[in-house]
Amino acid sequence: MAVTLNPDKEIVKTIREGLKARGGYCPCRLENKEEYKCMCEEFKAQIADPEYEGYCHCMLYHTTKEA
């Protein structure tokens, strides 16, 4: 499994600004819960599945299966 940043530089910039403003918590969530701290628990669970391929909740990270 390979985890990379979203290739869209504008999305990456916007999400990183939001993370900085919110102390590392996902800017797409309403609450600041520990499980929403980047890299969030939801995405960690998704990448634990060897069949998962896609974006995290806020679209900062993307996973692909390594060949």
Protein Blocks (a to p, Z undefined) as FASTA:
>chain_A
ZZdddfblklmmmmmmmmmmnnopafkbfbdcfklpccdfklmmmmmpmkbgcddfkoma
ccdddZZ
